[in-house]
Amino acid sequence: MAGGGGRPPRGGGGGGPPPPRFEVGTRTVQRDLQALMEAGVPVRATPGRGGGWSIDPAMTLPPIRFTPDEASALVAALAMADTSAPYAGAARTASQKIAASMTGPASQAAQELAARIVALPARTAESVRAAVEQALTDGTVLRLSYADAAGRESDRMVEPAGLLTADGKWYLIAWCRTRRAGRGFRLDRITAATPTGEQAQAHDLTGLLLGSAAAGAVRPAALASLTAPS
């Protein structure tokens, strides 16, 4: 029989376009890139011949190897952030990135401890936390509605100086224009908070705590490496 047994031509003439080099279609790549960007991964495009997509090296860290103890410590810290701490939303996205980078015994230790931790829902409204975070980041005046330990409510205009954590509670330390003095406002007692957009004066956190029950407050040891001069 004529023509039998021959190999197909390499050129594939008339047989349609050759398959993608890595057997992955354009739509799949675009979908994966979109998922990365929605997760906050700093993906950037390089235009021109030979260009493409890459993760911005200026916005990434090299691989970090955690020990099982370090992984467990991160799980415990993130569990606290998830319930009542400021910047809880950012902590959740950071935890997702950290979890994705863990491998081996560290990943196993983190998963086992995470399965053993539960938390009561936070009493601080998400809108209050968001307003406090914005005022601290932007250095702006904040309008508060605040209930004291006896349940008495008052309206305050405050100039944020920082945050204090004590006995599992978080406090906004600020210069209170209403009382004309430094004050601490427990976040779960702030019933409403609205950034005004007005620039606040800078206040020394330690100075505002002088003479208060928190005068002996010190910076947490875990933050020392972040605040050390470069």
Stockholm file with secondary structure:
# STOCKHOLM 1.0

chainA/1-230         MAGGGGRPPRGGGGGGPPPPRFEVGTRTVQRDLQALMEAGVPVRATPGRGGGWSIDPAMTLPPIRFTPDEASALVAALAMADTSAPYAGAARTASQKIAASMTGPASQAAQELAARIVALPARTAESVRAAVEQALTDGTVLRLSYADAAGRESDRMVEPAGLLTADGKWYLIAWCRTRRAGRGFRLDRITAATPTGEQAQAHDLTGLLLGSAAAGAVRPAALASLTAPS
#=GR chainA/1-230 SS CTTTTCCCCTTCTTSCSCCCTTSCCHHHHHHHHHHHHHTTCCEEEECSTTCEEEECGGGCCCCCCCCHHHHHHHHHHHHHHHHTCTTHHHHHHHHHHHHHHCCHHHHHHHHHHHTTCCCCCCSSCHHHHHHHHHHHHHTEEEEEEEECTTCCEEEEEEEEEEEEEETTEEEEEEEETTTTEEEEEEGGGEEEEEEEEEECCCCCHHHHHTTSTTTTCCCCGGGHHHHSCC
#=GC SS_cons         CTTTTCCCCTTCTTSCSCCCTTSCCHHHHHHHHHHHHHTTCCEEEECSTTCEEEECGGGCCCCCCCCHHHHHHHHHHHHHHHHTCTTHHHHHHHHHHHHHHCCHHHHHHHHHHHTTCCCCCCSSCHHHHHHHHHHHHHTEEEEEEEECTTCCEEEEEEEEEEEEEETTEEEEEEEETTTTEEEEEEGGGEEEEEEEEEECCCCCHHHHHTTSTTTTCCCCGGGHHHHSCC
//
